[in-house]
């Protein structure tokens, strides 16, 4: 067959180069311990920073959701207050119209009473005047009550709008903060 290499030479010639290659590869693939330690520290710092950013973002998103919900609730409360104000104004206008009609009817009958000499007509006018004046008194009182209610509703609308405005300002500030945070995190460091 060919030339045979003694076994003792064969083992030595294979083992020594392999051992050298193994040491070389280990050095290339597995850097020294200090480099490994520095890399691990850098990775750990990066992971901690990412976790902190994620927690901050999650908290900001939750806060934004809460603020949006509060704005929606306040908008609904403001809309109800505006509706109550509109109703109060409508009822006040009705009472004022009724009072104006009663006042005009009283004036018309008083003018007619002065020009009537017939005692039956005069008595009918006096009875009608008494009835109109009796209806006028509660109408004036009701108008004052309705004006008070309108003022209360206006105050309620002002308060609700102020609360809504404050929540919208908070939401704007949060949005600005998040936007600035995004800009800072996306800018090259």
Secondary structure, 3 states (H helix, E strand, C coil): CCCCCCHHHHHHHHHHHHHHHHHHHHHHHCCCHHHHHHHHHHHHHHHHHHHHHHHHHHHHHHHHHHHHHHHHHHHHHHHHHHHHHHHHHHHHHHHHHHHHHHHHHHHHHHHHHHCCCCHHHHHHHHHHHHHHHHHHHHHHHHHHHHHHHHHHHHHHHHHHHHHHHHHHHHHHHHHHHHHHHHHHHHCCC
